Amino acid sequence: MTTLDDLPIRDDLRGRSPYGAPQLDVAVRLNTNENSYPVPDAVVDAIGKAVAAELRDLNRYPDRDALALRADLADYLGHGLTTGHVWAANGSNEIQQQLLQAFAGPGRVALGFTPAYSMHPLLALGTGTGWIAGRRGADFGLTVDDAVSQVRAHHPDVVFLCSPNNPTGTALDPAVIGAVLDVAPGMVVVDEAYAEFARAGTRTALELLPGHPRLVVTRTMSKAFGFAGGRLGYLAADPAVVDAVQLVRLPYHLSALTQAAARAALAHRDVLLATVAAIREQRDRIVTELRRRGHRVADSDANFVLFSVDGDQAVAWQALLDAGVLVRDVGLPGWLRVTAGTPAETDALLSAMEVLSR
Ligand SMILES: Cc1ncc(COP(=O)(O)O)c(C=O)c1O
């Protein structure tokens, strides 16, 4: 049987594993930070109608520039943004890949502050971009001085900041973003996949866009909107950045069905985003309860919580799975990450955690 190693694959891809959180058939799945609430009936109907209306025209390519969808996304974001400031793709992963294709690639480097979103280095790998795993403080924090000195040391073509950060959950101090923008020689990408879940008073990097043409804010409909299966991510930036990614995007990358479904979902954003408050409540409940039980827990502005466990986290992960709750081992010794979902899921998690500590 032919194996991957028998093929003339790129040397830098040999021995690598694909990205993949386990997709297991478990009653309580809290490992990929999806929105646990199913799409409400009214939105199912609206998406169904919108998609059906496209079907007869599937003989034609879709709008390559996704103008109507980008206008809707700009309207949702506010901050004076227009269609020209927004670009959309199949998930924010694809957006970030396009950014690396346009602004990084062979001979260039990207810097991220580890632990952060594990796809950033993989996207760098796939695009032939050198990856620099920058450091965070012992408490997973990132100070202005620390960030600035690492940017100065490495001269990255792209800096990834993640706010709220995955897997820690904590939003970044906007002063760090401002300071990185001041010293970064290249593009600064702020991954705000979880922005809608942030605690009151948390600032978004969208506020910094005016006057910063090298800043890109990436967002997604996969989390707060509960639209992970629909695959829709987007960016907001200076219109010149949108011109740049159009040089590398595949023609017609966003299907007519995706564009129609996403527009219908956005039109019902009040209904879809109504779950955010309930999820935040469960997030805060998990943080409070696990701290009360003596776990170390990172402050969370996201729909997930990073918590410490005694001993090997892989053993704790398996024990929770055996108790019917799938959480995420992000490879941080002594820590696990759990998605905040419904009250019943929190109940299941908290009772499974009791099994763990025995
Ligand atoms: C920080 C962060 N950014 C981006 C993504 C990718 O989201 P999507 O490609 O579904 O938009 C995720 C998904 O988990 C994430 O955690």
The ligand as an SDF file (V2000), in Angstrom:
LIG
                    3D

 16 16  0  0  0  0  0  0  0  0999 V2000
   -9.0220   31.7720   17.6260 C   0  0  0  0  0  0  0  0  0  0  0  0
   -9.6900   31.1230   16.4770 C   0  0  0  0  0  0  0  0  0  0  0  0
   -9.6070   31.7030   15.2790 N   0  0  0  0  0  0  0  0  0  0  0  0
  -10.1880   31.1650   14.2060 C   0  0  0  0  0  0  0  0  0  0  0  0
  -10.8960   29.9920   14.2960 C   0  0  0  0  0  0  0  0  0  0  0  0
  -11.4340   29.3960   13.0290 C   0  0  0  0  0  0  0  0  0  0  0  0
  -12.7370   29.5350   12.8880 O   0  0  0  0  0  0  0  0  0  0  0  0
  -13.4910   29.3360   11.4970 P   0  0  0  0  0  0  0  0  0  0  0  0
  -12.4970   28.8900   10.4510 O   0  0  0  0  0  0  0  0  0  0  0  0
  -14.5150   28.3210   11.7760 O   0  0  0  0  0  0  0  0  0  0  0  0
  -14.0250   30.6920   11.1880 O   0  0  0  0  0  0  0  0  0  0  0  0
  -11.0280   29.3520   15.5210 C   0  0  0  0  0  0  0  0  0  0  0  0
  -11.7850   28.0900   15.6460 C   0  0  0  0  0  0  0  0  0  0  0  0
  -11.7970   27.4080   16.6120 O   0  0  0  0  0  0  0  0  0  0  0  0
  -10.3950   29.9350   16.6370 C   0  0  0  0  0  0  0  0  0  0  0  0
  -10.4490   29.3510   17.8420 O   0  0  0  0  0  0  0  0  0  0  0  0
  1  2  1  0
  2  3  1  0
  2 15  2  0
  3  4  2  0
  4  5  1  0
  5  6  1  0
  5 12  2  0
  6  7  1  0
  7  8  1  0
  8  9  2  0
  8 10  1  0
  8 11  1  0
 12 13  1  0
 12 15  1  0
 13 14  2  0
 15 16  1  0
M  END
$$$$
